[in-house]
Amino acid sequence: MTKGLELNISRNTVARYLQRIQEVRDGVEETILPKDRQIQRPCIVLTPEIRDQIHSILKANADLPKKQRWTGRKIWDHLVKEGYTISYSTVKREVAS
């Protein structure tokens, strides 16, 4: 049985770490694990244009009775229908701030 199957990780990951161990032995690298592990994060979708639109909707909502105000969900639906690619959690976070 291979090590990757025993550890439930990809064989590519095993190969990468074996390569890294060899580089440490050869003196090319200092440590097996990099000190700063870079995590690829998607770019921020909340542009100033979208932020302004959310706040203008909230400002217009301030005059409405409580039951008629737009919720974060309704604002998100509106933005998606207009063609914006934005997550509900991003809109919810902006509404709460």
Residue pairs with C-beta under 8 A, 6 or more apart in sequence:
2 11
2 14
3 14
4 10
4 11
4 13
4 14
7 14
17 32
20 29
20 32
20 33
21 32
23 29
24 30
24 31
24 32
45 84
45 85
45 86
45 87
45 90
46 86
46 90
46 94
50 79
50 84
50 86
51 94
53 79
54 75
54 79
54 91
54 94
54 95
57 70
57 75
57 78
58 70
58 75
58 95
61 69
61 70
70 78
72 88
72 91
72 92
72 95
72 96
73 88
75 91
75 95
76 86
76 88
76 91
76 92
79 86
79 91
80 86
